Amino acid sequence: MQARLTARNGRQNGFLLALPALLWLLFFFILPLAIVLIVSFMTRGTGGSAVLPLTLDHYERVFTVFDGIFVRSVRIAFITMVICLLAGYPLAFFIRTRRNAWVRNMALFMVILPFWTNFLVRTYAWRILLGREGTLNEMLVSAGVIQEPLQLLNTEFAVLVGLTYGFLPFMVLPIYASVERFDFRFVEAARDLGANDWHTFWRVVLPMTMPGVIAGCILVFIPAIGAFVTPDLLGGTRGLMIGNLIQGQFRGTGNMPLGAALSVVMMSVVMLSLIFYIRFSNRER
């Protein structure tokens, strides 16, 4: 009897301790999501507001009129993720394999250093670098590589550069954490068994560091698909992504129900990514 009372008191105390967090999630996460979901089924009213009756027209427009923008957003986010992976994986290994602790810590500091500056300021810096009269074009013209300045700004290339620069640390840090726990004696054992460098990497190193790779891919893909500052400043109309489209629907005389429907579809893609990550993590355990 005493054990049951102790267990019941423990559960009650645990619930009371978790109550503030539960209320926070309810009012600032679940409730806003529910409102967005309801608004997505409503009709556009005067000034872009949401009114009754309920309709599915906005979801039809998402998958017919705006499907190209949605596909472009997924493609740009995926390419950004791949570029960050190809650059971040060897960089994480390079940092981990430095024997000098000062060099290793300094390299990690350089990876984290961009976070000390506002993201908007860093994006505007890329406008200066990629402009027709910017630093990169002036260097190429001065070196005789090109005769006329290239159109680098307001292109998909500029969007990819900006997103890769902004989200590369989110790929490097999780991979570095996995590499930090990796026992390099497995590499020696694989070589003793006759495996070459490629087989050692593909069958030993990569599988054992895969949790960091998956975490990094999720951390890059999810914010990249919903980015709107970088595509707006660096891509212009050619870099329009779903984040810019959603932003436009909630400004001025836009279309709030359509913006909500776009948000729900984007959140569905994000949730699928998270479900994949959770299932993979459980399988690894």
N, C-alpha and C positions, 0 to 999 in steps of 0.2 A: 504493500500500500504506500509506504513511504517512497519507494522507488518511482511509482506512478506519479505521485504528487511532485516529486523532484523533476521528472521528465516534463510534466505539464507546465510547471513553472519555467523550466528552461525554454520550452517552445514559446510561451507567452513573452518572456523577456526578449527572445530572439525576434519575435514579430514586432514588439515595440521598438527595438533598435532599428529594424528595417523599415518601419513605417514612414519616416521622413523621405527615404529614398523612393519608396513605393508611391507616395503622394507626388513627389517630383516627377517620376516617370509618367504618372497618370495625367497630370495637368500640363506638363510641358513636352510630352512625347506622344502618348497614346491619344489624348484628346485632340491635339492639332492634326494628327494623322486621320482621325475619324472625321474631323471637319473638312479636311481636304478631300477625302473620299466622298463625302456627301455632296460637296459643292461640285465635284466632277460630273455628277449625274443631273445637275440642275441646268436650267436654260439661261442663256445670256439675256440680261435685262438692260435697262437704260444705263449708259455709261460703263457698260461692261460688267455690271454687278450680276450676282447669281439670284435667280428667281425660279419659282415653280412654273410649269410642271417639270417632272423628271424626264430625262431623255438620254439616249445612248449616242446621239449625233456627234458629240465631241470625241468619243472614243473612235467612232468611224472616221472622223477627220484625222485623228492621230495616225491611224494605220493606212490612210489613203493619201491625204494631202501632204502630211508632214513625215511620211515614212522615210523619205530621202534624207531629211535632216537627222532623224533618229539613227538611221543606218550610218550616216557620216559620223555622228557622235560616238557610236560604238566602235567604228573603225579607227578614228583618231585616238580614242582612249586605249584601244588594243595595241596600236602601233606605239604609242607612248609607253605602255607597259613593257612591250618587247624591247624597245630601245633602252629603257631604264634597267631591264634585266641583263641585257648584254653588256651594259656599261657597269652596272652595280655589282654583279657577281664577281668579276675579276678584281674590282676595286676592294670589295669586302675581303677577299682572300689576300690581296696585297697588304692591306692594313693588318690583318691577323698574323701574317707570317713575318712581320717586322719584329726582330728580336729586341731591338732597343725600345724600351717602354716609352721613352719620351717621344720618339718618332711615331709610335703607334697612337699615343694620346693626341699628338699634334695633328695627325691625319684625321682622326675622329673629330677633333675640334674644327678642322677645315670643312668637314662634311656638314656639321651642325651650324657653322658660322652664318650661312645665309638666313637662318631663322631669326637672327638678331635684327634683321632689317625687314621693314614692312613689305609684304608680298606685292602690294600695288606699286611701291617705289621700285622694286626689282623689275617688275613688268615694264614700267615706263623706261627703265634703263635699257631694256632690249629694244624699245622703239628707237632709241638713239643709236644703238649698235647696228640695227638692221635697216635703217632708213636709207633712202637713195643718196643722201649726203652724209650718211652715217659713217661710223668708224670702220666697219668691215668693207664697205664699198670703196672708201678712200684708200684703204690698204691695198685692195686688189687692183685698183686703177694705178696707184703709185708703183706697184710691183710690175705693171704691164701685163697682168694676167687677163684683164678685161679692158675693153676700150670705153665702154659706157657703163654707168652704174646699173646694177641688177635690181629687179623688182623683188626684193626680199620681204618687205613689209606688206601687210594685208594679203598674205597668202597662207595656204595650209602649212607650208614649210615653217613659217614663223610661229604658227600655233604649236606645232610639234616641238620646236626649239624651246619655246616658253614653257610648255607643259613638262617637257623632259627636265629642264633646268629646275623647275619648281618642285617636282615630285621625286627626283632622283634620291634624295636622302631617305625617303620613305621606303625605298627598295634596298638601299645599302645597309641600313641599321638592322632590320630583321635578319638579313642574310648574315651579317657580321655576328649577330647573336648565335645563329646556328653554327657558324664556322668556329666560334669561340668554344663551343662545347664539343666540337668534333675531335676525336682522338686520331692523330695522324699515324699512330702505329698500325691502323687498318691499312693505310697506304703501303707501308713497308711489308705487311703480311701479303697484300695482293701482289706486290712485285716479287716476293719470294715464291709465290705460287705460279709465276710466269706471266702475269698480266702486264700488258704494256700501259703507257700513260693514258691512252684513250679508254681502254677497258677499265682501268682503275678509276678514272673519273666517272664514267658512265654507270658503272655497276657498284661502286663503293661510295665515292665522294658525293655525287649528286643525290642519290636516294637518302643519304643520311643528313643532308642539308636541305632536303626538299621542304620541310615545314617552314623554314625561313623564306624560301623562294615563294611558296604559296602565300604566306602572310604579306610579303612585299608586293606581290602581284595584286592582291586584294587592296592593299593600302594605296596603290597607285591607280588602279583601274577605277575604283569607286569615286574618288574625287575628280579624276580626269573626265569622266563621262558627264559629270554635272558642272564642270567648270564654265564660267561665263565671263570672268574678268580677263583672262588671257586671250580667249578667242575674240572678245570685243575690242581689246586694245591692239592686238597683234594681227588678227585675221580679218577684221572688218566684215564685209558682207560675204567674202569667200571663206571665212572661218566660222560661219554661223553654226552653233551647236545647240543642242536641246536646252542647255542652261540659259543661253541668250533668249531663246524662244519663250521659255517659261517666264523669264524676267520681263519680257516685253508685254506678255499677256496680263501682268499684274500692275502695269504702269499706265497712267492716263486713262484713255477710253479703250482699254484692251478687252480681253475676254477671260474673266476669272474662271468660269467653268472649264474652258478649254485649257487654260494654264494648269488647273487642278488635275485634269485628265492626263496631261503631259507629265505632271509630277508623279501621278500614281503609276504610270507606265515605267518611268525612270526608276522609281523606288522598287518596282517589281524586279527589274533587272538587277538592281543592287542586292535585293533579298536573295535572288537566285545565286549570286556570287557568294554571299555569306553562307548560304546553305551548303554550297559546294565546299567552302572552306571548312565548315563545321564537320561535314561528313568525312572529309579527308583527314582532319585532325583526329577524329574518333578512330578512324581506321589505323592511323599511325600508332595510336596508343595501344 
